[in-house]
Amino acid sequence: MKILQWLELKIPPLIQVLVFALLMWIIHQNTSSLNDTGSIYLASTLFLISLIISLLAVFKFRTEETTVDPRTPNKTTGLVIRGIYSELM
């Protein structure tokens, strides 16, 4: 548990995403013999959806002129509650 506390807010979320995406790709290359076209299309679609959501979130943070980096809460200028973060109900 102390390791997690030490790492808290040390690695930017974008770097975490890229590292885990690389690890998933490496695991897939070394363990998967399945070359199913449907799986590739599904994975690509889910990747694109997640990329669009991430870009919309970053764009909204930029238009609200606040920081995206959770490691620097002192640079926060406001709470984003519109756009991708608005309530659906």
C-alpha positions as CSV (number, residue, x, y, z in Angstrom):
1,M,0.0,0.0,0.0
2,K,2.9,2.4,0.7
3,I,4.1,2.0,-2.9
4,L,0.7,3.2,-4.2
5,Q,0.8,6.2,-1.8
6,W,4.2,7.0,-3.1
7,L,3.1,6.9,-6.7
8,E,0.0,8.9,-6.0
9,L,-0.1,11.9,-8.4
10,K,3.5,11.1,-9.6
11,I,2.7,9.7,-13.1
12,P,0.4,11.8,-15.4
13,P,-2.8,9.9,-16.4
14,L,-1.9,10.2,-20.1
15,I,1.4,8.4,-19.5
16,Q,-0.4,5.7,-17.5
17,V,-2.8,5.1,-20.4
18,L,0.0,4.9,-22.9
19,V,2.0,2.5,-20.8
20,F,-0.9,0.2,-20.2
21,A,-2.0,0.3,-23.8
22,L,1.6,-0.7,-24.8
23,L,1.5,-3.5,-22.2
24,M,-1.8,-4.8,-23.5
25,W,-0.4,-4.8,-27.1
26,I,2.7,-6.7,-26.0
27,I,0.6,-9.3,-24.1
28,H,-1.7,-9.7,-27.1
29,Q,1.3,-10.2,-29.5
30,N,2.8,-12.9,-27.3
31,T,-0.3,-14.8,-26.3
32,S,-2.9,-14.5,-29.0
33,S,-3.0,-16.8,-32.0
34,L,-6.6,-15.7,-32.8
35,N,-6.8,-13.5,-35.8
36,D,-10.5,-12.8,-35.9
37,T,-11.6,-9.9,-38.0
38,G,-14.6,-9.2,-35.8
39,S,-12.4,-8.9,-32.7
40,I,-10.2,-6.4,-34.5
41,Y,-13.1,-4.3,-35.6
42,L,-14.6,-4.4,-32.1
43,A,-11.3,-3.4,-30.5
44,S,-10.8,-0.6,-33.0
45,T,-14.3,0.7,-32.4
46,L,-13.9,0.7,-28.6
47,F,-10.5,2.4,-29.0
48,L,-11.9,5.1,-31.2
49,I,-14.8,5.7,-28.8
50,S,-12.4,6.0,-25.8
51,L,-10.1,8.3,-27.8
52,I,-13.0,10.6,-28.8
53,I,-14.2,10.8,-25.2
54,S,-10.7,11.6,-23.9
55,L,-10.2,14.3,-26.6
56,L,-13.6,15.9,-25.8
57,A,-12.7,15.9,-22.1
58,V,-9.3,17.6,-22.7
59,F,-10.9,20.1,-25.1
60,K,-13.5,21.0,-22.5
61,F,-10.8,21.5,-19.9
62,R,-8.9,23.7,-22.3
63,T,-11.9,25.8,-23.2
64,E,-12.7,26.3,-19.5
65,E,-9.0,27.4,-19.1
66,T,-8.2,24.9,-16.3
67,T,-5.6,22.3,-15.9
68,V,-6.0,18.7,-17.1
69,D,-3.1,17.5,-14.9
70,P,-4.4,16.2,-11.5
71,R,-0.8,16.5,-10.1
72,T,-1.1,20.3,-10.1
73,P,-4.4,21.1,-8.3
74,N,-3.1,24.6,-7.5
75,K,-3.4,25.4,-11.2
76,T,-7.1,24.6,-11.2
77,T,-9.3,27.6,-12.1
78,G,-12.7,26.0,-11.9
79,L,-14.8,22.9,-11.8
80,V,-15.9,21.5,-15.2
81,I,-19.5,20.4,-15.1
82,R,-20.5,21.0,-18.7
83,G,-19.8,19.2,-22.0
84,I,-18.8,15.5,-21.5
85,Y,-19.1,16.0,-17.7
86,S,-22.8,17.2,-17.7
87,E,-25.5,15.2,-16.2
88,L,-27.4,13.0,-18.6
89,M,-30.6,12.7,-16.5
